[in-house]
Amino acid sequence: MHIEHQTRYNLSFTAVSLRPELARIVAEHYMQVGNWDMTKVRILSSNALQCRSVNSAVRMERELRKRLKCLTDRQIAILAQATVEDRAAIAWLAALKYIRFVFDFATEVLREKIATHDPILRPSDYESYADNQSVSHPELTQLAASSKNKIRQVLLLMLAEAGLLAPSTALGTLQRPVLSPTVLEAIIADNPCWLAGFLFSDAEIRSLS
C-alpha cells in the first residue's frame, strides 16, 4: 500500500454518512460551475440538500464537499451522472480518500476477515480495531462515549450504503461490492491502492496496476 498516512485521524465525519444521493447533488453543482466556493454558495442558498436547519446544511455540505474534493474529475462525473450502484461506489471512494480512519478499518479489518473466510462482522472486531489504533492515535482515547458510539454508528451505516455490509447476525455480513468497469477504470487510473477499501487483496491490486 502506498497511501499517505495522516498524523491524526479526522473524526469529524459523523455529520453525514455516505448519502450517495446528496453527494450526487454536490457533484452536479460542482460540474455546473467548476468552483468549490461557488458550489458551496449555490447549495446553501438553495437548500439543495433539503436540510431542516441552516446548521445541519452547513455541516453536511462542508463534509460532503471535503470528501468530493479528494476525487478526480472523472470520479466526480461518475458520481453526478452514473447509476445508483456506481454513485454508491464513488461516494464510498470519497470517504476512503478523505477519512483515514475509515480506510484503515476497511483495509486492516474487513479485508482480513474476507481473506480468512470470516464474513461476520462482530462488535469485538470494531472494538479491537479502535483499541489497537488508539496506541498510535491518542485522539481516539480523548473522545466522549457518545462520540465513540456515533463514529461506530456512522461507519457501519457507510458500510451498508456502500454495499459492503448486509443485515445478518452480529453487526452484519461482509461482502465485496461488484464494481462496474466504469468505476474500476476510474479508480485504477487514479491509484489502484484504493481498491483495498473495496476489499481487493494485494495480489489482485498488483494484477490490475
C-alpha positions as CSV (number, residue, x, y, z in Angstrom):
1,M,0.0,0.0,0.0
2,H,1.3,3.5,-0.9
3,I,-1.3,5.7,0.7
4,E,-0.1,8.7,2.7
5,H,-0.7,8.4,6.5
6,Q,-2.3,11.1,8.5
7,T,-0.7,12.1,11.7
8,R,-4.1,12.4,13.3
9,Y,-7.4,10.8,12.4
10,N,-10.2,13.0,11.1
11,L,-13.0,12.0,13.4
12,S,-15.5,14.8,12.5
13,F,-17.1,12.8,9.6
14,T,-20.2,12.0,11.6
15,A,-22.1,15.0,10.1
16,V,-23.3,12.7,7.3
17,S,-22.9,9.1,6.2
18,L,-22.3,8.3,2.5
19,R,-25.7,9.6,1.4
20,P,-24.8,9.0,-2.3
21,E,-27.9,10.9,-3.5
22,L,-26.7,14.0,-1.6
23,A,-23.2,13.6,-2.8
24,R,-24.6,13.4,-6.3
25,I,-26.2,16.8,-5.8
26,V,-22.9,18.4,-4.7
27,A,-21.1,16.8,-7.7
28,E,-23.8,18.1,-10.1
29,H,-23.5,21.6,-8.7
30,Y,-19.7,21.5,-8.9
31,M,-19.8,20.3,-12.5
32,Q,-22.0,23.2,-13.4
33,V,-19.7,25.9,-12.0
34,G,-16.3,24.2,-11.7
35,N,-15.5,26.0,-8.5
36,W,-15.9,24.7,-4.9
37,D,-16.6,28.0,-3.3
38,M,-19.4,28.8,-5.8
39,T,-20.7,25.3,-5.3
40,K,-21.0,25.8,-1.6
41,V,-22.8,29.1,-2.0
42,R,-25.3,27.7,-4.5
43,I,-26.0,24.6,-2.4
44,L,-26.6,26.5,0.8
45,S,-28.5,29.4,-0.7
46,S,-31.0,27.0,-2.4
47,N,-31.0,24.4,0.5
48,A,-30.2,21.8,-2.2
49,L,-29.5,19.2,0.4
50,Q,-33.0,19.8,1.9
51,C,-31.9,20.1,5.5
52,R,-34.3,21.2,8.2
53,S,-31.9,23.7,9.7
54,V,-29.1,26.0,8.5
55,N,-26.6,24.5,10.8
56,S,-27.3,21.0,9.5
57,A,-27.0,22.2,5.9
58,V,-23.7,23.8,6.7
59,R,-22.3,20.7,8.4
60,M,-23.4,18.3,5.7
61,E,-22.3,20.5,2.8
62,R,-18.9,21.0,4.4
63,E,-18.3,17.3,5.0
64,L,-19.5,16.2,1.6
65,R,-17.5,18.9,-0.2
66,K,-14.3,18.0,1.6
67,R,-14.8,14.3,0.6
68,L,-15.6,15.1,-3.0
69,K,-12.6,17.4,-3.3
70,C,-10.4,14.3,-3.0
71,L,-11.9,12.8,-6.1
72,T,-10.6,13.2,-9.7
73,D,-12.7,15.0,-12.3
74,R,-13.6,11.6,-13.8
75,Q,-14.8,10.3,-10.5
76,I,-16.9,13.4,-9.8
77,A,-18.5,13.0,-13.2
78,I,-19.4,9.4,-12.5
79,L,-20.9,10.4,-9.1
80,A,-23.0,13.1,-10.9
81,Q,-24.2,11.1,-13.8
82,A,-24.0,7.3,-13.3
83,T,-26.2,4.6,-11.9
84,V,-27.2,4.2,-8.3
85,E,-24.7,1.5,-7.7
86,D,-21.8,3.5,-9.3
87,R,-22.8,6.6,-7.2
88,A,-22.6,4.5,-4.0
89,A,-19.2,3.2,-5.0
90,I,-17.8,6.7,-5.7
91,A,-19.3,8.1,-2.5
92,W,-17.5,5.3,-0.6
93,L,-14.3,6.0,-2.5
94,A,-14.6,9.7,-1.5
95,A,-14.9,8.6,2.2
96,L,-11.9,6.3,1.9
97,K,-9.8,9.0,0.4
98,Y,-10.8,11.7,3.0
99,I,-11.3,9.7,6.2
100,R,-8.2,7.6,7.0
101,F,-9.9,6.0,10.0
102,V,-12.5,4.5,7.6
103,F,-9.8,3.4,5.1
104,D,-7.7,1.7,7.7
105,F,-10.7,-0.1,9.1
106,A,-11.7,-1.4,5.7
107,T,-8.2,-2.5,4.7
108,E,-6.9,-3.8,8.0
109,V,-10.0,-5.4,9.5
110,L,-12.6,-6.1,6.8
111,R,-10.1,-7.4,4.1
112,E,-8.5,-9.7,6.7
113,K,-11.9,-11.1,7.6
114,I,-12.8,-11.7,3.9
115,A,-9.4,-13.3,3.3
116,T,-9.9,-15.7,6.2
117,H,-13.4,-16.6,5.2
118,D,-14.9,-15.0,8.3
119,P,-17.6,-12.6,6.9
120,I,-19.5,-12.0,10.1
121,L,-18.6,-8.5,11.5
122,R,-18.8,-8.6,15.3
123,P,-18.8,-5.8,17.8
124,S,-15.5,-7.2,19.1
125,D,-13.9,-6.6,15.6
126,Y,-14.6,-2.9,15.8
127,E,-13.7,-2.6,19.5
128,S,-10.3,-4.3,18.9
129,Y,-9.6,-2.1,16.0
130,A,-10.4,1.1,17.9
131,D,-8.3,-0.1,20.9
132,N,-5.3,-1.0,18.7
133,Q,-5.4,2.3,16.8
134,S,-5.5,4.3,19.9
135,V,-1.9,3.4,20.6
136,S,-0.7,5.4,17.6
137,H,-3.8,7.7,17.5
138,P,-4.3,9.0,21.1
139,E,-7.1,11.3,19.8
140,L,-9.3,8.2,19.9
141,T,-8.9,8.0,23.7
142,Q,-10.0,11.6,24.1
143,L,-13.5,11.1,22.7
144,A,-16.6,11.1,24.9
145,A,-18.5,7.8,24.9
146,S,-21.3,9.4,22.9
147,S,-18.8,10.4,20.2
148,K,-17.3,6.9,20.1
149,N,-20.8,5.5,19.6
150,K,-21.6,8.0,16.9
151,I,-18.5,7.2,15.0
152,R,-19.2,3.5,15.1
153,Q,-22.8,4.1,14.1
154,V,-22.0,6.2,11.1
155,L,-19.2,3.9,10.0
156,L,-21.5,0.9,10.0
157,L,-24.1,2.9,8.1
158,M,-21.5,3.8,5.5
159,L,-20.6,0.2,5.0
160,A,-24.2,-0.7,4.5
161,E,-24.7,2.2,2.0
162,A,-21.6,1.1,0.1
163,G,-22.8,-2.5,-0.2
164,L,-20.1,-3.9,2.0
165,L,-22.3,-4.9,4.9
166,A,-25.6,-6.8,4.6
167,P,-28.0,-7.3,7.5
168,S,-27.3,-10.5,9.4
169,T,-26.2,-11.8,12.8
170,A,-24.0,-9.6,14.9
171,L,-23.3,-6.3,13.1
172,G,-23.8,-7.8,9.7
173,T,-22.2,-10.0,6.9
174,L,-19.4,-8.6,4.9
175,Q,-19.4,-8.8,1.1
176,R,-17.3,-7.3,-1.6
177,P,-19.3,-5.0,-3.8
178,V,-19.2,-5.6,-7.5
179,L,-17.6,-2.6,-9.3
180,S,-18.7,-1.7,-12.8
181,P,-16.0,-1.4,-15.5
182,T,-16.5,2.4,-15.4
183,V,-15.8,2.7,-11.7
184,L,-13.0,0.2,-11.7
185,E,-11.2,2.1,-14.5
186,A,-11.7,5.4,-12.8
187,I,-10.1,4.0,-9.6
188,I,-7.2,2.3,-11.4
189,A,-6.4,5.5,-13.3
190,D,-6.2,7.4,-10.0
191,N,-4.4,4.9,-7.8
192,P,-5.2,1.1,-7.7
193,C,-4.4,1.0,-4.0
194,W,-7.8,2.5,-3.2
195,L,-9.3,-0.9,-4.3
196,A,-8.1,-2.2,-0.9
197,G,-11.0,-0.2,0.5
198,F,-13.3,-2.3,-1.7
199,L,-11.7,-5.4,-0.1
200,F,-9.5,-6.3,-3.1
201,S,-6.5,-8.3,-2.0
202,D,-2.9,-7.0,-2.5
203,A,-2.4,-9.7,-5.2
204,E,-5.5,-8.6,-7.1
205,I,-4.4,-4.9,-6.8
206,R,-1.0,-5.7,-8.2
207,S,-2.5,-7.6,-11.1
208,L,-4.6,-4.5,-12.0
209,S,-1.8,-2.0,-11.6
